[in-house]
């Protein structure tokens, strides 16, 4: 995790994109997983 944080600090514009996209993708995947469990 520290390596990823260091890379993000080195490129601020890329870091802002990742800090928005990554949690959104993880959240969407988690919600889809919960929905699948509820329906299964």
Secondary structure as the mmCIF struct_conf table of DSSP 4:
data_model
#
loop_
_struct_conf.conf_type_id
_struct_conf.id
_struct_conf.beg_label_comp_id
_struct_conf.beg_label_asym_id
_struct_conf.beg_label_seq_id
_struct_conf.end_label_comp_id
_struct_conf.end_label_asym_id
_struct_conf.end_label_seq_id
HELX_RH_AL_P HELX_RH_AL_P1 UNK A 2 UNK A 10
HELX_RH_AL_P HELX_RH_AL_P2 UNK A 12 UNK A 39
#
